[in-house]
Amino acid sequence: MLRWILFVIFYLALGAYTLQALKTATRYPWVYYLFMAISLLVLGNFIYQFTWGETQGRVLSRPKSYAFGLLLTVLAFQAITILFLFSEDIFRLIAGGYQRFFGGSKTFSLPERRRFLSLLGLGLASIPFGALLYGMYKGKYNFQVLKYNLEFDDLPEAFDGYQITQISDVHSGSFDDRKKIEYAINLVNQQESDVILFTGDMVNNKSEEMVPWAELFSTLKAKDGKFSVLGNHDYGDYIQWETAELKSQNLENLKNMQREMGFDLLLNEHRYLKKGVDQIALVGVENWGRGGFKKAGDLKRASSEINSADFKILMSHDPSHWEDVVLKDDYHYHLTLSGHTHGMQFGIEIPGWVKWSPVKWRYKYWAGIYKELGQFINVNRGFGFLGYPGRVGIWPEISVITLKRKPLT
């Protein structure tokens, strides 16, 4: 209870401070009342959803996600506005003190706030405010097909030009627009890839979240089939289960559902993709993540029956596995496919110019193609969304990777 009281006080204090910028910028009372009404409605909805509106069995239901997203939007607006007000108030305090002690003034008084700075602060604050709203309305379904050509010296000849479509982090429990998901599934099929590889997090918490979407995902097609691995959310670790048996059954239900949808689920296993006498070893591990995430992945077990000389593609949900384990392994894994980070669903990307997201402070390899020690990884930005019900700058991704045999020189 205390944390809610402290949070409300903090939120209202930010709102009151932001209101000062509005009063400096405009003399129309309806603007102040509108701001206060929106702020209080967002706060009230957030408190309701995370207390009395709690949905049993989920960490973040859709109403809770939107309550969080709207709160984040208002807080972003307030924070940037306050940044300008606070910096000016420091200047006003210094100027007032100088006039009192050195300027001959007998009383201490603050100079008036400058309307220009309030307008500038409000204008800049409206950028993330609008972007976060756009991210919830449109950005979360702004699917992008990102294509990569990767060259290898030892790619089997028959696989020159072999095309892989990777999707990751579906988080089906967050979906709220069937037409947009149908569009995305069609977009995947339009790539006409040789194989489709899904790298984990089919659901947020429960297998039942995938039930409304299972038939649709069953329509994904590729010449050499569809393969999948589990992500950290697929195990149901983030909710309270009445019994261990229910949790275990939930995982089994999800595994069976993936198989029924046509996915060959790799649980620390391998398969061979074959073209004539040539073959590629496809290795799939369960989730292995740094920093408190589940470490069920067993790379040694998954690759125990393949040859060291095989060309290898590894499916591993969390890119920290590549950094901490795969790169140090005795086997050379030519290409690893991961997801997990979502690119934090927020950032700035201008191809060839800028690639930034706050998630880079936690994950060295967080989006796109990287190469270390002659080995590649693609970190998919994710198909779905979780927590904040939107995406800003880091759009949902369908990766299309073409394997190329490096020409002899």
Beta strands, then each sheet from edge to edge (+ up, - down):
strand 1: 144-152
strand 2: 162-167
strand 3: 195-198
strand 4: 226-228
strand 5: 263-265
strand 6: 269-275
strand 7: 278-284
strand 8: 312-315
strand 9: 335-338
strand 10: 348-350
strand 11: 354-356
strand 12: 368-372
strand 13: 375-379
strand 14: 397-405
sheet 1: 1+ 14+ 2- 3- 4- 5-
sheet 2: 6+ 7- 8- 9- 13- 12+
sheet 3: 10+ 11-
end
